[in-house]
Amino acid sequence: MTVPMALLALLDDGPAHGFVLKRRYDSVLGQERELRYGQVYATLSRLERDGFTSGVGVEQGEGAERKVYAITDDGVAELDRWLATPHEPGGRPTELFTKVILALVAGRPAEQILDAHRRSYLARMRELTAARRTGDVIDRLAGDHQIAHLEADLNWIEIAAARLGDLERTIGAEKEARR
């Protein structure tokens, strides 16, 4: 999720200043990661520089004046392009994958890494499951997304655990070949 696209989507609903955009972002997408004001204003400046937003006025706030931004036609087109483009998973392995391989390269037990992550992921799934009982629909949907990813990671942990012997032999053979 990119902050620029989030701000464009929020502005597509109508002009607003940074303070309002930050509050709306946090209420809709800020689960566990609220946006910083500095990031909002820096992003709005870049969007304006790139022609995706424009300043359309100033509102008097508590203290300083607040610049009001609106999405431009180019901003609408950019938002539509981004929304229509399927998210492609990254090609790089996760940090957990890298830790398992590097543990074996360094001659350390990868089982401990897999076990620690399994415990951590299961604990996080329990937290998310409990939070579904009290969260609003956005929180529940975000939790469902996180749980689905944790389930996939737990499945990968089981696959990796089953293949550790093969991995150890492969890495050992590579070490021998370099000697």
C-alpha positions in Angstrom: 0.0 0.0 0.0 1.5 3.3 -1.0 0.8 6.5 0.9 0.7 8.6 -2.3 -2.1 6.4 -3.7 -3.9 6.4 -0.4 -3.9 10.2 -0.4 -5.1 10.4 -4.0 -7.9 8.0 -3.2 -8.9 10.1 -0.2 -8.7 13.3 -2.3 -10.9 11.7 -4.9 -13.7 12.0 -2.4 -13.2 15.8 -2.3 -10.6 18.5 -1.5 -9.0 18.4 1.9 -6.0 19.6 3.8 -3.2 17.4 5.3 -4.7 17.3 8.8 -8.0 15.9 7.6 -6.2 13.5 5.2 -4.1 12.1 8.0 -7.1 11.5 10.3 -9.0 9.8 7.5 -6.0 7.7 6.5 -5.5 6.6 10.2 -9.2 5.8 10.6 -9.3 3.7 7.4 -5.8 2.2 7.0 -3.8 3.1 10.1 -4.2 -0.2 11.9 -1.0 -0.4 13.9 0.7 2.1 11.6 -0.6 5.6 11.8 0.7 8.1 9.3 3.1 10.8 10.5 2.1 14.4 9.7 5.5 15.1 8.1 4.9 12.2 5.7 1.5 13.5 4.7 2.8 17.0 3.9 5.9 15.7 2.1 3.8 13.3 0.0 1.3 16.0 -0.8 4.2 18.2 -2.0 5.5 15.5 -4.3 2.0 14.8 -5.6 1.6 18.5 -6.4 5.0 18.7 -8.0 4.1 15.6 -10.2 0.8 17.2 -11.2 -1.4 14.7 -9.4 -2.8 17.2 -6.9 -3.1 21.0 -6.8 -3.6 23.5 -4.1 -7.1 24.9 -4.4 -7.2 27.2 -1.4 -6.4 27.8 2.2 -8.4 27.1 5.3 -7.8 28.9 8.6 -7.0 26.3 11.3 -6.1 26.4 14.9 -3.0 28.4 14.4 -1.5 28.1 11.0 -3.4 28.3 7.7 -3.9 24.9 6.1 -3.5 24.4 2.3 -6.3 22.6 0.7 -5.5 20.0 -2.0 -7.6 18.5 -4.7 -6.8 15.6 -7.0 -6.2 16.6 -10.7 -7.3 14.7 -13.8 -3.7 13.3 -14.0 -4.1 12.2 -10.4 -7.4 10.5 -11.1 -5.8 8.7 -14.1 -2.8 7.6 -11.9 -5.1 6.4 -9.2 -7.2 4.4 -11.7 -4.0 2.9 -13.3 -2.7 1.9 -9.8 -6.1 0.4 -8.8 -6.4 -1.6 -12.0 -2.9 -3.0 -11.9 -2.8 -6.4 -10.1 -0.4 -6.6 -7.1 2.5 -8.9 -8.0 4.2 -10.6 -5.1 7.8 -9.6 -4.7 10.4 -11.8 -6.2 12.7 -11.7 -3.2 12.4 -14.3 -0.5 11.2 -13.2 2.9 13.6 -12.5 5.7 12.6 -15.9 7.3 13.7 -17.8 4.2 17.0 -15.9 4.2 17.5 -16.6 8.0 17.0 -20.3 7.4 19.5 -20.5 4.5 22.1 -18.3 6.3 21.8 -20.3 9.5 22.6 -23.4 7.6 25.5 -21.7 5.8 26.8 -20.6 9.1 26.5 -24.0 10.6 23.7 -23.2 13.0 20.5 -25.1 13.6 17.7 -23.8 11.4 15.1 -25.8 13.3 15.4 -23.3 16.2 14.6 -20.4 13.8 11.6 -22.2 12.3 10.3 -23.1 15.8 10.7 -19.5 17.1 8.8 -18.1 14.1 6.1 -20.8 14.4 5.5 -19.8 18.0 5.5 -16.1 17.2 3.2 -16.5 14.2 0.7 -18.7 16.2 0.7 -16.1 19.0 0.0 -13.3 16.5 -2.8 -15.4 15.0 -4.4 -15.8 18.4 -4.2 -12.0 19.0 -5.7 -11.3 15.6 -8.5 -13.8 16.1 -9.4 -12.3 19.5 -9.3 -8.8 18.0 -11.9 -9.8 15.3 -14.5 -10.0 18.0 -14.3 -6.3 18.8 -13.0 -4.6 15.7 -15.0 -2.8 13.1 -15.3 -4.3 9.6 -12.1 -2.7 8.4 -10.1 -4.0 11.4 -11.6 -7.5 10.8 -10.8 -7.5 7.1 -7.2 -6.3 7.9 -6.9 -9.1 10.5 -8.2 -11.7 8.0 -5.6 -10.6 5.6 -2.8 -10.9 8.2 -4.1 -14.3 9.3 -4.2 -15.6 5.8 -0.5 -14.5 5.3 0.4 -16.1 8.7 -1.3 -19.3 7.6 0.7 -19.3 4.4 3.9 -18.6 6.3 3.1 -21.4 8.8 2.6 -23.8 5.9 6.0 -22.7 4.5 7.6 -23.3 7.9 6.3 -26.9 7.8 7.6 -27.4 4.2 11.0 -26.0 5.2 11.2 -28.1 8.3 10.5 -31.2 6.2 13.3 -30.2 3.7 16.0 -29.2 6.2 17.9 -32.4 5.7 18.1 -31.8 2.0 19.0 -28.2 2.5 21.8 -29.1 4.9 23.2 -31.6 2.4 23.0 -29.2 -0.5 24.7 -26.4 1.5 27.3 -28.8 2.8 28.1 -30.0 -0.7 28.6 -26.4 -1.8 31.0 -25.7 1.1 33.0 -28.9 0.2 33.1 -27.9 -3.5 34.7 -24.5 -2.5 37.5 -26.1 -0.5 
